[in-house]
Amino acid sequence: MKRRILVIGGLAAGPSAASKAKRISPDSDVVLYEQGEFISYGICEIPYFISNEISDPQQLVIYSPERLLKEKGVAAKTRHLVEEIVPTRKEIHIRDLNDGTTFTDKYDKLIVATGSKPKQLSIEGANARNVFTIKSLDSAYALKKFLDEEHPHHAVIIGAGFIGMEMADALTARGISVDIIHRGKFPLSHLELDAKKAVVEELAHHHVTFHPETTVEWFGVGAKGNAVAVGTKNMTIETDLVIVAIGVEPNSSLAENAGIEIGNFGGISVSDKMKALGAEDIYAAGDCCELRNIITRKPMYIPLATTASKTAWIAGENAAGGNAAFEGTMRAIGVRVFTKEIAHVGLSAPEAAESNFDPVTDTVRVPSKVGMMPGSKELLITLIADRRSSRLLGANIVGGEGAVLRANVFAAAVRHGMSVDDVAQLDLIYTPPYAPLWDGILVGAQQIKKKLPRS
């Protein structure tokens, strides 16, 4: 009898897990259920679709259900909402959103890949027709339609994380003035202070008004059902568009209701085999999970597409009878804010201290290429190292072209436990159009060495 592998969720992790399972066990029936209209699309590309840098919406869709079936052998059923998992009977209950009917499907192995969901504001008016979150292709199409048809002049972005920064860039590119309201003192909370200040300067340079340590308390809703004002304790900002970008959280309620173990961050607890703890024959992958930080060895919540895909491969292989293991992950994030590339890898200094390291930080300002070459830009590099072991724990880079790709070198170094001295001894390319004789990676490592005890 054929093995039946069911997958819940169709964004990043779900199709990857389903495809891997079918590849490992070609004779298995692999079926994916997705409540939305689309599967396998580029969520990280949405701000660039909004800004019109990506003009064709079809480019956002990587696999259609038809292509997934033809090329991967996976049957994907869109607009099918899984309402319940019953582990004791190894079945799921599904509602077909096309006609409202319900049915049951049995599984031998189940993979939960329900992703994350945007955090919501519990404020009257937050559901106004011009208040948007950026979390799905449906929401992207709705926002793009609103922009193209109603031509707003001013936007308020609530939240100054990576999505908030990208949307400030995208909306400004469309000629919309932007205010950002943020409860923290600086944007991008995981960056170190020098990098945060550089981001604030870049926002100001492009006429984005940043309101730190501010909380939205009310929305003013007009006759047409639009939010026309955003109110805080000390001010009122008139607007015709609101973007809520206050973060995401694991979409784990379906698993929790089935008795699957949920961790401290609200995500599904998994083993290194991506088995969901608390249930037999169920695996989980992607943004609905908590994962082990490879630096601290502690659970963390890290909703990133690359990590989702990696965990999906493990879950898919093991659901199909394999024995793969996931070693862990860490933060490795890049974003463009107007003319600046911004990257953060590994731990921040506060995170390092919380994990019983003794963090030391140092910042250098270096050229991106040989100074006399056209286009050479300043890079601000901040490194975080452990005083006791000299291990590199994290890095920030803010600057022009080349900043994010340089951060990949630090990401590899952090993941593999390299010391600052190891990084300082790396053999890196010197070529005037792209990199100076002493690349900023080497300069940063050499400088922070001076703050560490000599071995």
URKA-V646727 format. One record per pair of residues at least 24 apart in sequence whose ideal C-beta (glycine too) atoms are under 7 Angstrom apart, sorted by sequence separation. I is the first residue (numbers start at 1). GAP is how many residues later the second one is. If there is no record, write none. Layout:
i/gap
I/GAP
I/GAP
This chain:
i/gap
4/24
10/24
15/24
39/24
152/24
153/24
160/24
377/24
379/24
2/25
3/25
4/25
5/25
6/25
7/25
8/25
9/25
15/25
85/25
156/25
265/25
286/25
359/25
360/25
420/25
424/25
2/26
39/26
162/26
186/26
285/26
286/26
391/26
392/26
2/27
147/27
160/27
161/27
185/27
263/27
285/27
302/27
359/27
360/27
392/27
40/28
160/28
180/28
182/28
184/28
185/28
358/28
391/28
392/28
420/28
421/28
10/29
39/29
134/29
182/29
184/29
255/29
302/29
304/29
357/29
358/29
390/29
420/29
10/30
177/30
178/30
179/30
180/30
181/30
182/30
183/30
285/30
358/30
390/30
180/31
183/31
284/31
368/31
390/31
392/31
410/31
11/32
179/32
182/32
183/32
283/32
352/32
368/32
409/32
420/32
134/33
181/33
255/33
294/33
368/33
172/34
265/34
267/34
294/34
352/34
359/34
368/34
406/34
168/35
181/35
264/35
283/35
293/35
294/35
295/35
349/35
385/35
406/35
172/36
252/36
263/36
265/36
283/36
292/36
293/36
294/36
348/36
357/36
39/37
250/37
251/37
274/37
291/37
293/37
347/37
250/38
291/38
346/38
39/39
38/40
168/40
274/40
37/41
273/41
274/41
352/41
32/42
34/42
36/42
37/42
352/42
30/43
32/43
30/44
31/44
32/44
33/44
34/44
35/44
274/44
32/45
35/45
273/45
31/46
34/46
35/46
347/46
348/46
33/47
346/47
347/47
15/48
346/48
33/49
181/49
345/49
346/49
22/50
345/50
22/51
181/51
250/51
295/51
22/52
273/52
274/52
295/52
344/52
15/53
19/53
272/53
343/53
272/54
343/54
19/55
248/55
18/56
342/56
298/57
158/58
179/58
340/58
341/58
296/59
340/59
341/59
373/59
381/59
341/60
343/60
373/60
33/61
339/61
343/61
379/61
383/61
35/62
341/62
345/62
370/62
383/62
390/62
341/63
369/63
381/63
385/63
343/64
369/64
345/65
369/65
383/65
387/65
390/65
10/66
345/66
369/66
370/66
387/66
369/67
385/67
10/68
346/68
345/69
367/69
334/70
334/73
8/74
156/74
366/74
167/76
364/76
60/77
366/77
167/78
332/79
364/79
364/80
156/81
164/81
163/82
156/83
364/83
57/84
155/84
158/84
161/84
330/84
154/85
158/85
159/85
330/85
362/85
6/86
154/86
155/86
156/86
157/86
158/86
159/86
161/86
362/86
47/87
153/87
154/87
158/87
159/87
46/88
152/88
155/88
157/88
158/88
159/88
360/88
152/89
362/89
50/90
49/91
128/91
360/91
360/92
50/93
123/93
126/93
128/93
17/94
46/94
50/94
125/94
49/95
121/95
123/95
124/95
17/96
41/96
123/96
125/96
129/96
130/96
131/96
128/97
129/97
130/97
128/98
295/98
6/99
14/99
38/99
128/99
13/100
36/100
6/101
37/101
4/102
5/102
36/102
125/102
4/103
5/103
4/104
5/104
6/104
7/104
8/104
9/104
11/104
3/105
8/105
9/105
3/106
5/106
7/106
8/106
9/106
134/109
130/110
130/111
131/111
132/111
133/111
134/111
130/112
131/113
135/113
47/119
51/119
295/119
47/120
50/120
294/121
48/122
51/122
47/123
51/123
121/123
121/125
118/126
119/127
119/128
119/129
118/130
119/130
117/131
116/132
117/132
206/132
116/133
116/134
117/134
116/135
202/135
115/136
202/136
114/137
114/138
199/138
202/138
114/140
190/141
112/143
199/143
195/147
191/153
188/154
190/154
112/156
192/156
192/157
190/158
112/164
169/167
169/168
85/169
166/169
169/169
192/169
194/169
85/170
112/170
165/170
87/171
110/171
115/171
116/171
162/171
82/172
87/172
109/172
110/172
111/172
112/172
113/172
115/172
116/172
165/172
85/173
108/173
113/173
115/173
162/173
109/174
111/174
114/174
113/175
112/176
198/182
195/185
194/186
116/187
195/187
194/188
192/190
90/191
87/192
87/193
87/195
113/199
199/199
198/200
195/201
195/203
111/204
192/204
111/205
191/205
111/208
109/210
44/261
43/262
17/268
13/272
13/273
12/274
20/292
28/292
12/293
16/293
20/293
24/293
13/295
17/295
21/295
25/295
12/296
13/296
16/296
20/296
24/296
25/296
12/297
16/297
19/297
20/297
24/297
13/298
17/298
18/298
21/298
24/298
13/299
17/299
21/299
16/300
5/314
5/315
